[in-house]
Each structure stands twice: as structure tokens, then as C-alpha cells.
Amino acid sequence: MAEQEVNTIAHLLEMEQKASALTLKAQEDADKKIALAKAQADSEFKAQYEKIINDCEQSYNQKISELQAKKESEISSYKNQIKSSKLDNTAFNSFLDSVLFA
């Protein structure tokens, strides 16, 4: 009877070791899956982040170009307006006389 008890205990210890090995293997597999999923999620995040950044930068550069073109157009228009205005020396001299000699 003692031999049967020893065999039963030995068998139970063997089963416990197998269960422990299975648990360890399952944990390693789970860790690998988690690491792979994290790497994939990080990669997708980085790709979407880069896309958003590029879209914003492109929009920013386009807006700057539009504003520079508008500025240059307005300056050119103002210069043309100044160049095309007639000089009225008499009125200017009259104004200076009223301001300086009043």
C-alpha cells in the first residue's frame, strides 16, 4: 500500500510539473501576442500621426503661400495707385504754408 501511495504522489507531482510547464508556455505565448499587438498598434499610430502631421504642414504651407500672394498683390495694387495719382503741387504748397507759417 505504501508503494501505491508513493506512486500516486509521484504521479501527482509529475502532473503538477506538466501543468506548471503548460502555464509557463501559455504565459510566454500570451506575452508574445501582447508584444506583437503593441508593436502593430504603435506602428499604426505612428503612420496615422505622420499622416496628420503631413496634412497639417501641407495646409499650413498652402495658407502661407496664399497669404504671401495676397500681400504681394495688395502691395502692388497700392504702389500702382500711388504711381497713378496726380501730383497737385499747388495744394501741397498751400498745405505746407498753412502748417508751417500759420
C-alpha positions in Angstrom: 0.0 0.0 0.0 2.8 2.4 0.7 4.2 1.8 -2.7 0.8 2.7 -4.3 0.7 5.9 -2.3 4.2 6.8 -3.4 3.3 6.1 -7.0 0.2 8.3 -6.6 2.2 11.1 -5.1 4.8 10.8 -7.8 2.2 10.8 -10.5 0.5 13.9 -8.9 3.9 15.7 -8.8 4.5 14.8 -12.4 1.1 16.2 -13.4 1.9 19.4 -11.3 5.1 19.9 -13.2 3.4 19.4 -16.6 0.7 21.9 -15.5 3.3 24.3 -14.5 5.1 23.9 -17.8 1.8 24.4 -19.7 1.1 27.5 -17.7 4.6 28.9 -18.4 4.3 28.2 -22.1 0.8 29.8 -22.2 2.2 32.9 -20.4 5.1 33.1 -22.9 2.7 32.8 -25.8 0.4 35.5 -24.3 3.4 37.8 -23.8 4.5 37.3 -27.4 1.0 38.1 -28.6 0.8 41.2 -26.5 4.2 42.4 -27.6 3.2 41.8 -31.3 -0.2 43.6 -30.8 1.6 46.5 -29.1 4.2 46.8 -31.9 1.4 46.7 -34.5 -0.7 49.3 -32.6 2.4 51.6 -32.3 3.2 51.2 -36.0 -0.4 52.1 -36.9 -0.4 55.1 -34.5 2.9 56.4 -35.9 1.6 56.1 -39.5 -1.6 57.9 -38.7 0.3 60.5 -36.7 2.7 61.2 -39.6 -0.3 61.5 -42.0 -2.0 64.0 -39.7 1.3 66.0 -39.3 1.9 66.0 -43.1 -1.6 67.1 -43.8 -1.4 69.9 -41.3 2.0 71.0 -42.6 0.8 71.0 -46.2 -2.3 73.0 -45.2 0.0 75.5 -43.3 2.3 75.9 -46.3 -0.6 76.4 -48.7 -2.1 79.0 -46.4 1.3 80.8 -46.1 1.6 80.8 -49.9 -1.9 82.2 -50.3 -1.3 84.9 -47.8 2.0 85.9 -49.4 0.4 86.1 -52.8 -2.4 88.2 -51.4 0.1 90.5 -49.6 2.2 91.0 -52.8 -1.0 91.7 -54.8 -2.2 94.3 -52.3 1.3 96.0 -52.2 1.5 96.0 -56.0 -2.0 97.5 -56.2 -1.2 100.2 -53.6 2.1 101.1 -55.5 0.2 101.4 -58.7 -2.4 103.5 -57.1 0.3 105.8 -55.7 2.1 106.0 -59.0 -1.1 106.8 -60.9 -2.3 109.6 -58.6 -1.7 113.1 -59.9 0.6 115.5 -58.1 -1.0 118.7 -57.0 2.0 120.9 -56.2 -0.2 123.9 -55.6 -2.3 122.2 -53.0 0.7 120.7 -51.3 2.5 124.1 -51.1 -0.7 125.7 -49.8 -0.9 123.0 -47.1 2.8 123.5 -46.1 2.2 127.3 -45.9 -0.8 126.8 -43.7 1.0 124.3 -41.4 4.4 126.0 -41.2 3.6 129.7 -41.4 0.3 129.8 -39.6 
